[in-house]
Amino acid sequence: MPDALDEDAVAAAIACELALLDPGVRGDRRRVDALLHPDFREHGASGRIWDRDSVMVMLDGTDPGGPPIVASRMKGVRLAPGLVHLTFDTDADGRRAHRSSLWRRTEQGWQLYFHQGTLYDGDD
């Protein structure tokens, strides 16, 4: 059974994940910088592998007033002290993906260490 530490860690990771989905945050290099771990890697829904620097460059052009990325079915589990695994789905203007994120607690706060997205059609 999850305890208060588990619930607090999961809640913190979810808050950070939701922040990264917010166009206002995605358009703010300083805020994204604080949320991405120095060793961040992503296996994107496009099939591309991203590192921290390539994500920072890609997000530089993000419109802070752009359409939101809608998350659903988000849940998490604390795997170990300072490590949370989140799974959820996103819809970005009809482009839907199943997603998985690993968040690590560091001296700077919770940071996204690894992310993977897989496109899907239908309601699965």
C-alpha positions as CSV (number, residue, x, y, z in Angstrom):
1,M,0.0,0.0,0.0
2,P,1.3,3.5,-0.8
3,D,2.3,5.6,2.1
4,A,2.4,9.4,2.5
5,L,6.0,9.5,1.1
6,D,4.8,7.6,-2.0
7,E,1.8,9.9,-2.5
8,D,3.8,13.0,-2.0
9,A,6.5,11.9,-4.5
10,V,3.9,10.9,-7.1
11,A,2.0,14.2,-6.6
12,A,5.2,16.2,-7.1
13,A,6.2,14.3,-10.3
14,I,2.6,14.7,-11.7
15,A,2.8,18.5,-11.0
16,C,6.1,18.7,-12.8
17,E,4.9,16.6,-15.7
18,L,1.8,18.8,-16.1
19,A,3.9,21.9,-16.0
20,L,6.0,20.5,-19.0
21,L,2.8,20.0,-20.9
22,D,1.8,23.7,-20.4
23,P,2.6,25.9,-23.4
24,G,3.5,28.7,-21.1
25,V,6.1,26.6,-19.4
26,R,7.3,25.0,-22.6
27,G,8.0,28.5,-24.0
28,D,10.1,29.5,-21.0
29,R,13.6,28.2,-21.4
30,R,14.5,28.8,-17.7
31,R,11.5,26.8,-16.5
32,V,12.2,23.9,-18.9
33,D,15.9,24.0,-17.9
34,A,14.9,23.5,-14.2
35,L,12.6,20.5,-15.1
36,L,15.0,18.5,-17.3
37,H,17.7,16.4,-15.7
38,P,21.2,17.0,-17.2
39,D,21.2,13.4,-18.5
40,F,17.7,13.5,-19.9
41,R,16.8,11.2,-22.8
42,E,13.6,10.8,-24.7
43,H,12.4,8.1,-27.2
44,G,9.9,10.3,-28.9
45,A,6.6,9.3,-30.5
46,S,8.1,10.3,-33.8
47,G,10.8,7.7,-33.4
48,R,13.5,10.3,-32.8
49,I,15.8,10.1,-29.8
50,W,16.1,13.4,-28.0
51,D,18.6,14.6,-25.4
52,R,18.3,17.6,-23.2
53,D,20.0,20.0,-25.6
54,S,17.9,19.0,-28.6
55,V,14.7,19.4,-26.6
56,M,15.8,22.8,-25.4
57,V,16.5,23.9,-29.0
58,M,13.1,22.5,-30.2
59,L,11.2,24.2,-27.5
60,D,12.8,27.6,-28.1
61,G,10.1,28.3,-30.7
62,T,7.1,27.2,-28.6
63,D,4.3,29.7,-28.6
64,P,3.4,30.3,-24.9
65,G,-0.2,30.9,-26.0
66,G,-0.4,27.8,-28.2
67,P,-2.8,25.0,-27.8
68,P,-2.5,22.9,-24.7
69,I,-1.4,19.2,-24.7
70,V,-4.2,17.4,-22.9
71,A,-3.2,14.6,-20.5
72,S,-5.5,11.8,-19.4
73,R,-5.2,8.6,-17.4
74,M,-2.2,9.8,-15.5
75,K,-1.0,7.6,-12.7
76,G,2.3,7.1,-10.9
77,V,4.3,4.9,-8.6
78,R,7.3,5.6,-6.5
79,L,9.9,3.0,-7.5
80,A,12.5,4.0,-5.0
81,P,13.3,7.0,-2.8
82,G,13.6,9.9,-5.3
83,L,12.4,8.0,-8.3
84,V,8.8,8.1,-9.7
85,H,7.4,6.4,-12.8
86,L,4.4,8.1,-14.5
87,T,2.2,6.7,-17.3
88,F,-0.4,8.7,-19.1
89,D,-1.9,9.5,-22.5
90,T,-1.8,12.8,-24.3
91,D,-3.8,14.5,-27.1
92,A,-2.1,17.3,-28.9
93,D,-4.6,18.6,-31.4
94,G,-5.6,15.0,-32.4
95,R,-2.2,13.5,-32.2
96,R,-2.5,10.9,-29.4
97,A,0.3,9.1,-27.6
98,H,0.8,6.7,-24.7
99,R,3.5,8.2,-22.5
100,S,5.9,7.0,-19.8
101,S,8.2,9.2,-17.7
102,L,10.8,8.7,-15.0
103,W,11.3,11.6,-12.6
104,R,14.2,11.9,-10.2
105,R,14.5,14.1,-7.2
106,T,17.7,16.0,-7.2
107,E,19.2,18.9,-5.3
108,Q,17.5,21.2,-7.8
109,G,14.1,19.5,-7.3
110,W,12.2,16.9,-9.4
111,Q,13.6,16.5,-12.9
112,L,12.6,14.5,-15.8
113,Y,15.2,11.8,-16.4
114,F,13.6,9.7,-19.2
115,H,10.5,9.9,-21.3
116,Q,9.0,7.7,-24.0
117,G,6.0,8.4,-26.2
118,T,4.2,5.9,-28.5
119,L,1.5,7.1,-31.0
120,Y,-1.8,5.3,-31.0
121,D,-5.2,5.4,-32.7
122,G,-8.5,4.4,-31.2
123,D,-9.4,4.2,-27.5
124,D,-6.8,1.7,-26.3
